[in-house]
């Protein structure tokens, strides 16, 4: 049994008519994920759902490999992402109206123990953050054209916020023959909270806004999850918004 528990919530928002986000909360094996689909009226929804269904189907086997001490966690997560990518490709090939569909993914796995370690794999611009002792730390970097421009010094942070290409992805599941996730690992403490979210949250809220919705010492993931989603909707809810908050399981 995982010593961590996740709470997720997904809303269509106040502008869109279809929710193309999906999420997975698989507490029993210590795996959580958020996906944000793209492509066509139903394509994005199907891509995100396909990715999440693949994660759910493969999570138990992947969790056993993550904890066996012999298989590289990076390899396990990369394989899980590749399986989701291939599943989307197979579905898009089966129906012409699904051609070109894709999705982002941010995937979290926690290996419990005396010194627990969290592993993240992400593709696209769905994000992960850690909240610890009043500090919110970004754990992912978007796979977007804007992020490339920022790295090269072509744009400033302020100008990037309104740039017309700010949501153009450079990587997505279901796009191209193969996909390469970014894998990161970090130690995790019993007082930490981990946030996974689609860009429907980060379009509406700056990182500092998000930080203020956490409270030091408050480890109830349901409260935090609902607070974040409600804030995004209160700001206009311009996109689908999906949040998963992972916290230590209370004894």
Secondary structure, 3 states (H helix, E strand, C coil): CCCEEEEEEEECCCCCCCCCEEEEEEHHHCEEEEEEEECCCCHHHHHHHHHHHHHHHHHHHHHHHHCCCCCCHHHHHHHHHHHHHHHHHHHHHHCHHHCCCEEEEEEEEEECCCCCEEEEEEECCCEEEEEECCEEEECCCCCEHHHHHHHCCCCCHHHHCCCCCCCCECCCECCCCCCCCEEEEEECCCCCEEEEECHHHHCCCCHHHHHHCCCCCCCCHHHHHHHHHHHHHHCCCCCCEEEEEEEECCC
